[in-house]
C-alpha cells in the first residue's frame, strides 16, 4: 500500500471520528435542575424561579420576563462562530477541539443570558417591590434608599443570575 493512500485513509478515519464526536455531543444552557438550589430553607429552586419569570405567574402578579432565549438570540452570531470552530475541529479529527468549541458556545450563551438580567428586563418592577427590597437589607434593621440593583428584575440576591450555566454532554 502506498503511504499517500494510508495517510488519506488515516485522515478520513480521523475526520469520521471527529464528526461522530460532534454529532454525539451537545451544549445545553440554562439552570440545571441538579444544581438549582437556593439558600437553605427557601421553598423554590433557581430552575423553578427561572421558569416562573420566563413565562410569568399572573396569579401572583409576576409578568413574564424572559432572559434565556432573548439573550441567546442576541448572541447568536458569536455562538454560531464557536460552533463553527467545533465543526472545524471535527473535520480535522480533533476531539478535544470539538469539546472546547462546544464549551465556548455554551459559555457564550450563558453569559448572554446573564447579561440580559444585568441590563434590566421589562416590564420594570413596581415601586412597591423596589421599596420592599430596600427594606429587606440583611441585618440592617433600618430602611435605606433603594439602589439601582433594587430596581432590576431578577437581580434581588444574584442567586438566579449565578445559577445560569452550561454543560456539554452526550445527546
C-alpha positions in Angstrom: 0.0 0.0 0.0 1.3 3.4 -0.9 2.0 5.8 2.0 -0.2 8.5 0.4 -3.2 6.2 0.4 -2.6 5.2 4.0 -2.3 8.9 5.1 -5.5 9.7 3.3 -7.3 6.8 4.9 -5.9 7.7 8.3 -7.1 11.3 7.8 -10.5 10.2 6.7 -10.8 8.0 9.8 -9.9 11.0 12.0 -12.4 13.2 10.2 -15.1 10.5 10.6 -14.3 10.1 14.3 -14.4 13.9 14.8 -17.8 14.3 13.1 -19.2 11.4 15.1 -17.9 13.0 18.3 -19.6 16.3 17.3 -22.8 14.6 16.5 -22.9 12.8 19.9 -22.3 15.9 22.0 -24.3 19.0 22.7 -24.1 22.2 24.7 -27.1 22.8 27.0 -27.6 26.3 28.5 -29.9 27.2 31.4 -30.4 26.5 35.1 -29.7 22.8 35.6 -32.2 21.1 37.9 -29.5 19.2 39.8 -27.7 22.4 40.7 -30.6 24.7 41.2 -30.9 25.0 45.0 -31.1 28.4 46.6 -30.2 29.3 50.2 -31.2 26.9 52.8 -34.8 27.0 53.8 -36.1 28.6 50.6 -39.1 26.7 49.2 -38.3 27.2 45.5 -35.3 26.3 43.3 -33.5 28.5 40.8 -34.8 26.3 38.0 -38.4 26.8 39.1 -37.7 30.6 39.6 -36.3 30.8 36.1 -39.4 29.1 34.7 -41.8 31.4 36.6 -40.0 34.5 35.5 -39.7 33.4 31.9 -43.4 32.6 31.5 -44.9 34.7 34.3 -47.3 33.8 37.1 -50.3 36.1 36.7 -52.0 34.6 39.8 -49.3 36.3 41.9 -48.8 39.3 39.7 -45.5 38.2 38.1 -45.3 39.2 34.5 -43.2 37.2 32.0 -39.6 38.5 31.9 -37.7 36.1 29.6 -34.0 36.3 29.7 -32.6 33.0 28.3 -34.0 32.9 24.8 -33.6 36.7 24.1 -30.0 36.6 25.4 -29.1 33.6 23.2 -30.8 35.2 20.2 -28.7 38.4 20.7 -25.5 36.4 20.9 -26.4 34.1 18.0 -23.6 35.3 15.7 -20.9 34.7 18.4 -22.4 31.3 19.4 -22.5 30.2 15.7 -18.9 31.2 15.3 -17.9 29.0 18.3 -20.0 26.1 16.9 -18.2 26.6 13.6 -14.9 26.2 15.5 -16.2 22.9 16.9 -17.2 21.8 13.4 -13.8 22.7 12.0 -12.2 20.7 14.8 -14.4 17.8 13.9 -13.3 18.0 10.3 -9.7 18.0 11.5 -10.4 14.9 13.7 -9.7 16.9 16.8 -12.0 15.6 19.6 -10.5 18.0 22.1 -11.2 20.9 19.8 -14.8 19.7 19.4 -15.3 19.8 23.2 -13.6 23.2 23.5 -15.8 24.6 20.7 -19.0 23.3 22.3 -17.9 24.6 25.7 -17.1 28.1 24.3 -20.5 28.2 22.6 -22.2 27.2 25.9 -20.3 29.8 27.9 -21.1 32.5 25.3 -24.8 31.6 25.5 -24.9 31.5 29.3 -23.1 34.9 29.6 -25.5 36.4 27.1 -28.5 35.3 29.3 -26.8 36.7 32.4 -26.2 40.0 30.5 -30.0 40.2 29.8 -30.6 40.2 33.5 -27.8 42.6 34.2 -29.0 45.1 31.6 -32.5 45.1 33.1 -35.7 43.4 31.9 -39.1 44.7 31.0 -41.5 45.3 32.4 -39.9 47.3 35.3 -40.6 46.4 38.9 -43.4 48.1 40.7 -42.5 50.9 43.1 -43.8 48.7 46.0 -41.4 45.8 45.0 -38.5 48.2 44.9 -39.4 49.6 48.3 -39.7 46.1 49.8 -36.3 45.2 48.5 -34.8 48.2 50.2 -36.4 47.2 53.5 -35.0 43.7 53.4 -31.4 44.7 53.7 -30.0 41.7 55.7 -29.1 42.6 59.3 -29.6 46.4 58.7 -32.6 46.9 61.0 -33.2 50.2 59.2 -34.8 51.4 56.0 -32.4 52.6 53.3 -32.9 54.3 50.0 -33.5 51.9 47.1 -30.4 51.3 44.8 -30.2 50.7 41.1 -29.9 46.9 41.8 -33.1 47.0 43.8 -34.9 48.3 40.7 -33.7 45.5 38.4 -36.0 42.5 37.9 -34.4 39.1 38.8 -31.4 40.9 40.4 -32.5 40.7 44.0 -30.0 38.3 45.5 -28.0 37.3 42.4 -28.6 33.6 43.1 -30.6 33.1 39.9 -28.1 35.1 37.9 -25.2 32.9 39.2 -27.1 29.7 38.5 -27.3 30.3 34.8 -24.7 28.0 33.3 -24.0 25.5 30.5 -23.0 21.8 30.3 -21.5 19.8 27.4 -23.0 16.3 27.4 -23.8 13.3 25.3 -27.1 13.5 23.4 
